[in-house]
């Protein structure tokens, strides 16, 4: 309930065109809901940081076992703050995966939000990506934000993109989607952890500043 309330407070705000995106948490059976001339949207919370420390991925088990428990705990704790949360459409279309589900199960994404955001950037640029079909099913949602910059600024994701909004600040070196999205060894995992945590901390600060500016 607390997380849902935080989402409602943060994302009930003007869209890039000035119209207001009000969210309701009173609809029976719906986490968050919006209905206006812009359309009808069912939304749910998603975690956008992933420590991988409690997921039984065979490839990662020997890597995770080498990381200090205190480092894993601090990572998991930060992931659970509001900076590590986002909302996506939750309604299933044509019995196919939602964005949340699609990015979680796709072998080229494996729940990494930096890679997901690269797919969203490419979607707005009409470029191909592993999630293009999934994102296209929710075109009415992405249309709300006009373009990639509008999407990033609405959800306070600026610390994950370059200053001109043209590239992603990846958590590990990005060599294309044909390469595994998972860390290959302990050193690469710690690099991933460092950059992911830096983004989550920066987004928490950005959210706090936004709340102070808007008396939330």
Secondary structure, DSSP 8 states (H G I E B T S, - for coil): -HHHHHHHHHH-EE-TTS-EE--BS-STT-SEEEEETTEEEEEEEEE-----TTS--HHHHHHHTTS-HHHHHHHHHHHTSGGGEEEEE---BTTB--HHHHHHH-TTTTT-HHHHHHHHHHHHTT---TTHHHHHHTHHHHHTT-SHHHHHHHTT-GGGB-TTSSSB--SS----TTS-SS-SSHHHHHHHHHHHHHHHHHHHHHHHHHHHHTT-
